[in-house]
Amino acid sequence: MVAPSALPRARTVAWASQARIVQGRAREKEERMTSEHPYIGIDVAQATLDVAVSSASEVWHLAHDEAGIEQIVARLRALRPALVVLEATGGLDGPLAAALASAGLPVAVVNPRQVRDFARATGKLAKTDRLDAQMLALFAERVRPAPRRLPDATARELEALMARRRQLVEMRTMEANRLRTALPRVRPPIQEHLAWLEQQIANVDRDTGALVRTSPIWRVRDDLLRSVPGVGPILSSTMLAALPELGILDRRQIAALVGVAPFNRDSGTLRGKRTVWGGRAPVRAALYMATLVATRFNPVIRAFYQRLLALGKPKKLALTACMRKLLTILNAMVKHRTPWNSDYVLIH
């Protein structure tokens, strides 16, 4: 006969043993699924592509050209991967990511900083193309970032136009700064270059507007966004090109995605300042300029801005809060397909 005091211990041991069995089966199932549908990491360089498979130690090394991309797509179709992860490399990843997505393969283009932080956390400090591909495969398996729907050809064209406009504006700013201190002998060529840059920016704006109006969906969204006081063609086109999630995510998700959501910095009894960081810099830059205008001419944003200042909030903090407010309003308008109305605007 078992003593009553031994029953809880025996029951605990039985539960622990059963839990280990369940965990073991779950691990076996996960390993079997990983081998059947592996995770892929691809390191994209200027001239080469290195492909690592989570269930194998080999790394494919191919040329970064059309033939190499076609070979990768064919081999990955046969493997039927659970996820393919690439790093965002300033445009180099575009053709490969588009080819993989067109083939129906799940693709996630991730921030390189995330992968570097993950590598440091695992103790991997060495860096080569081969090791980067293997780390991307491990990142795909452990973190499993959500595949992002890649833009179609028209969306990529709009994004390229907006990127070119940012480059031209940056060059115009640099030349204008040089003109202020330039000697008379070198002023004329700088002025000629400034005039040429102004013309190029106007051409890009014309092409961007024409491209937006060719899409019925974009045309409706553009009309909705530009009905808001303070929102002009630059912010509208930037959001159409670089923020397709607008109207799909909730207000917290869209704010975090753009980089205007405050994050806690607390530890123990320490309560640090809430700060914003990360996000999509082009969208945030365009939103900042639009918010500056909105604090003067948009009645809702102006009242919100003045209220924050009256409470003693710093101007920079108040302006960031107004950016988040404006983004939230735009997100709600696109979600509900409702044009601007200052008497009945959704305030979150």
Residue, then its C-alpha position, 0 to 999 in steps of 0.5 A: m500500500v502506498a503512503p498518502s504522502a507519496l501520492p502527490r510526489a508520484r503524481t508529479v513525477a508522472w506528470a513530468s514524465q508525460a510532459r517530457i514525452v509530449q515535448g519530445r514528440a513536439r520536437e520530433k514533429e518540428e524536426r520532421m517538418t523542418s526537414e520536409h519544408p526547410y528554411i532558406g537563407i540567401d545572402v545577396a551580394q553584388a556579384t554572387l548569391d549564397v543559399a543555405v538550407s536549414s536541414a543541410s550543411e551545404v551552401w550553394h554559391l551562384a552568380h547574381d544574374e538572371a541564370g543564377i536567379e532562375q536556378i535558385v527558383a527551380r531548386l527551391r520549388a523542388l524543396r518546397p521551403a517553409l520560408v525564404v529570408l533575405e536581407a534588405t540590401g538597398g535594391l540588390d535584393g529586389p529582382l531575386a525577391a520578386a522572382l521568388a514571390s512570383a514563383g509562389l515561394p514565401v519570402a521575407v525581406v528583413n532588416p539587416r540589423q535584426v539579423r546582426d543582433f540575432a547573430r551576436a545573441t548566438g555568439k556568432l561574430a565571424k562574417t563571410d557570405r557563407l556564414d551570413a547565408q547560414m545565419l539567415a537560414l537559422f534566423a528564418e527557422r528560429v524567428r520565423p518572420a512573417p512573409r511580406r507581400l511584395p509590390d508589383a511592377t507598378a508599385r516598384e516603379l512608383e517606389a523607384l520614382m520616390a527614391r529618385r526624388r529624395q536623391l534629387v532633393e538631397m543634391r539640391t540641398m547640398e548645392a544650395n548650401r554650397l551656393r551660400t559660401a561660393l566665390p563669384r567665379v564658381r557661382p554660375p555653374i552651381q546655379e545652373h546645376l540647381a536649375w537643372l535639379e529643380q527641373q528634374i524634381a518637377n519631371v519626377d513629380r509629373d511622372t509620379g502623379a501620372l503613375v498614381r492616376t493610372s491605378p483606380i485603387w491608387r487614385v481612390r486612396d490618393d483622393l482620400l489622403r489628399s483630402v486631409p489638410g496638410v497632406g500633399p502629393i509627396l506624402s500621398s505618393t510615399m505612402l502608396a509606394a512604401l506603406p501598402e499596409l495603410g488601412i490594413l493594420d490597427r493604429r498601434q501596428i501602423a505607428a510601430l511600422v512607420g517608427v512613431a510609436p513610443f517604446n518603454r525603456d524600463s529596468g527594475t525601478l528605473r523608468g526611462k524615457r519613452t523613445v521612438w526608433g526604427g520604422r520606415a525612414p522615407v515614410r517618416a520623413a514625408l510624414y514629418m514635413a506634412t505634420l509641420v504643415a498640419t500643425r498650422f492648417n489642419p484644425v484637428i492637428r493644430a488643436f492637438y498640438q496646441r493642447l500638448l504645448a499648453l501641458g508643457k510638453p517639449k515641441k519635439l515630443a508634441l510634434t512626434a505625437c502629432m505625427r502619430k495622430l495624423l498617421t492614425i487618422l489617415n489609417a482610419m480613413v483608408k480602412h473605412r474609405t471615408p474622406w476628411n471631415s473635421d467635424y466627424v474625424l476619428i480621433h484615437 
